[in-house]
Amino acid sequence: PVILFSAIFLFQDYARRVLFLTKRYWTALLIDTIAYLGFLLILIFINKDIFNEINIFIIPLITFSCSFIYFIITTNLYHISIGSDIKEKFEEYWDFSKWLSFSNILQWLSGNIFVLIGTFTLGPWVAGLIRIFQNLMGLFSIFFHTMENFIPIEASSIFSSNGLNAMIRFLSRIFYQGLLFLGLLILIIYFINPYYII
């Protein structure tokens, strides 16, 4: 399940980036909602006693698979036909992505090494506990992924077409909107009953 989940996670991430590059932002938001919010809802309503080192990865595997299947059904973008040269495509992608290989490996290890060490030393419940808390931020990660993929692309597009001042105005507007959202979030957390957080 771990290997399958890792693979489908990468496919879903690829689908999101394709949708952002083609300016289909709502579809990207929808597939992230299916993947992350779906996992969170299952964690809320499922019986916690059935968790073990196997099904804690099966649940996100199902939600991320549903997300990627929805992407395949609703779009036919960037598919490789059977008659195309797979080796040529691989060499083309590898040529511009090989520089990111070690940084991605380091990034993956820096986040998941705690899950692996905790699981090996304390038991499989650690992996489940960490994943639960990670996915409590699943709803916010949808917005963070949106900002990560939307803002740089849109800013570079504005800079290319309208110049530096237009890009600065766009980034300033995004910055102040982010401050407003952060302020509202802080107020909600401050006044919420701790019982509902626990």
Salt bridges, closest charged atoms under 4 A:
ASP13 OD1 - ARG16 NH1 2.49
ASP13 OD2 - ARG17 NE 3.02
ASP32 OD2 - ARG16 NE 2.87
GLU148 OE1 - HIS145 ND1 3.59
GLU154 OE1 - LYS23 NZ 3.68
